[in-house]
Amino acid sequence: MVSHLREHQLDLLQEPVAVIGSGLAGLITAHTLLQDGFANVEVLTRDKSVGGVWSEERVYPGLHINRSPFPRDYSASHP
Ligand SMILES: Cc1cc2nc3c(=O)[nH]c(=O)nc-3n(C[C@H](O)[C@H](O)[C@H](O)COP(=O)(O)OP(=O)(O)OC[C@H]3O[C@@H](n4cnc5c(N)ncnc54)[C@H](O)[C@@H]3O)c2cc1C
């Protein structure tokens, strides 16, 4: 019985898993699934690059924070 359950568990780890979205949530989910032993994990996203809100193609012109001793600029136009 136990060995049957173990075999079933190993079979499950071979099942394909799709993670929708490559933002922080999707990347962490995919990473955790791989750590847990899932062998066939695919991240699907509609963006051209990973990162979601923080992906390369998102540009936030002029965005910066003022809660640091040093100014931080998040605008891709000001690397
Ligand atoms: C300027 C700014 C500052 C921030 N500062 C902080 C901060 O200081 N601290 C903090 O904790 N959080 C901050 N956040 C929020 C944080 O960045 C976001 O909450 C987090 O990145 C969201 O991650 P997510 O994976 O849930 O969603 P997203 O990053 O939005 O990713 C969603 C993913 O799903 C994909 N997707 C959506 N719909 C579909 C579809 N139909 N088919 C296929 N793919 C799809 C998208 O392409 C994307 O890859 C900030 C956000 C911004 C914009």
PDBQT file of the ligand as one rigid body, heavy atoms in Angstrom, charges set to zero:
ROOT
HETATM    1  C1  LIG A 101       6.255  51.139  -9.138  1.00  0.00    +0.000 C 
HETATM    2  C2  LIG A 101       5.984  49.931  -8.280  1.00  0.00    +0.000 A 
HETATM    3  C3  LIG A 101       6.566  49.835  -7.015  1.00  0.00    +0.000 A 
HETATM    4  C4  LIG A 101       6.315  48.719  -6.217  1.00  0.00    +0.000 A 
HETATM    5  N1  LIG A 101       6.925  48.653  -5.007  1.00  0.00    +0.000 NA
HETATM    6  C5  LIG A 101       6.728  47.572  -4.229  1.00  0.00    +0.000 A 
HETATM    7  C6  LIG A 101       7.389  47.455  -2.986  1.00  0.00    +0.000 A 
HETATM    8  O1  LIG A 101       8.175  48.333  -2.573  1.00  0.00    +0.000 OA
HETATM    9  N2  LIG A 101       7.156  46.356  -2.206  1.00  0.00    +0.000 N 
HETATM   10  C7  LIG A 101       6.303  45.397  -2.621  1.00  0.00    +0.000 A 
HETATM   11  O2  LIG A 101       6.116  44.401  -1.892  1.00  0.00    +0.000 OA
HETATM   12  N3  LIG A 101       5.655  45.487  -3.783  1.00  0.00    +0.000 NA
HETATM   13  C8  LIG A 101       5.834  46.548  -4.602  1.00  0.00    +0.000 A 
HETATM   14  N4  LIG A 101       5.165  46.662  -5.778  1.00  0.00    +0.000 N 
HETATM   15  C9  LIG A 101       4.207  45.633  -6.112  1.00  0.00    +0.000 C 
HETATM   16  C10 LIG A 101       4.897  44.397  -6.629  1.00  0.00    +0.000 C 
HETATM   17  O3  LIG A 101       5.930  44.725  -7.525  1.00  0.00    +0.000 OA
HETATM   18  C11 LIG A 101       3.842  43.617  -7.330  1.00  0.00    +0.000 C 
HETATM   19  O4  LIG A 101       2.796  43.373  -6.416  1.00  0.00    +0.000 OA
HETATM   20  C12 LIG A 101       4.355  42.270  -7.808  1.00  0.00    +0.000 C 
HETATM   21  O5  LIG A 101       5.431  42.455  -8.710  1.00  0.00    +0.000 OA
HETATM   22  C13 LIG A 101       3.204  41.554  -8.460  1.00  0.00    +0.000 C 
HETATM   23  O6  LIG A 101       3.674  40.299  -8.891  1.00  0.00    +0.000 OA
HETATM   24  P1  LIG A 101       2.680  39.286  -9.552  1.00  0.00    +0.000 P 
HETATM   25  O7  LIG A 101       3.498  38.108 -10.024  1.00  0.00    +0.000 OA
HETATM   26  O8  LIG A 101       1.534  39.004  -8.665  1.00  0.00    +0.000 OA
HETATM   27  O9  LIG A 101       2.016  40.064 -10.774  1.00  0.00    +0.000 OA
HETATM   28  P2  LIG A 101       2.711  40.714 -12.098  1.00  0.00    +0.000 P 
HETATM   29  O10 LIG A 101       4.095  41.167 -11.846  1.00  0.00    +0.000 OA
HETATM   30  O11 LIG A 101       1.705  41.687 -12.597  1.00  0.00    +0.000 OA
HETATM   31  O12 LIG A 101       2.802  39.494 -13.105  1.00  0.00    +0.000 OA
HETATM   32  C14 LIG A 101       1.671  38.993 -13.752  1.00  0.00    +0.000 C 
HETATM   33  C15 LIG A 101       2.159  38.079 -14.875  1.00  0.00    +0.000 C 
HETATM   34  O13 LIG A 101       1.024  37.407 -15.436  1.00  0.00    +0.000 OA
HETATM   35  C16 LIG A 101       1.070  37.552 -16.837  1.00  0.00    +0.000 C 
HETATM   36  N5  LIG A 101      -0.299  37.466 -17.326  1.00  0.00    +0.000 N 
HETATM   37  C17 LIG A 101      -1.351  38.191 -16.909  1.00  0.00    +0.000 A 
HETATM   38  N6  LIG A 101      -2.450  37.814 -17.584  1.00  0.00    +0.000 NA
HETATM   39  C18 LIG A 101      -2.043  36.820 -18.411  1.00  0.00    +0.000 A 
HETATM   40  C19 LIG A 101      -2.718  36.027 -19.375  1.00  0.00    +0.000 A 
HETATM   41  N7  LIG A 101      -4.041  36.162 -19.587  1.00  0.00    +0.000 N 
HETATM   42  N8  LIG A 101      -2.008  35.108 -20.062  1.00  0.00    +0.000 NA
HETATM   43  C20 LIG A 101      -0.671  34.947 -19.842  1.00  0.00    +0.000 A 
HETATM   44  N9  LIG A 101       0.023  35.673 -18.941  1.00  0.00    +0.000 NA
HETATM   45  C21 LIG A 101      -0.678  36.600 -18.247  1.00  0.00    +0.000 A 
HETATM   46  C22 LIG A 101       1.737  38.873 -17.095  1.00  0.00    +0.000 C 
HETATM   47  O14 LIG A 101       2.257  38.918 -18.389  1.00  0.00    +0.000 OA
HETATM   48  C23 LIG A 101       2.837  38.835 -16.016  1.00  0.00    +0.000 C 
HETATM   49  O15 LIG A 101       3.960  38.093 -16.456  1.00  0.00    +0.000 OA
HETATM   50  C24 LIG A 101       5.422  47.722  -6.641  1.00  0.00    +0.000 A 
HETATM   51  C25 LIG A 101       4.828  47.829  -7.911  1.00  0.00    +0.000 A 
HETATM   52  C26 LIG A 101       5.105  48.910  -8.712  1.00  0.00    +0.000 A 
HETATM   53  C27 LIG A 101       4.455  48.996 -10.078  1.00  0.00    +0.000 C 
ENDROOT
TORSDOF 0
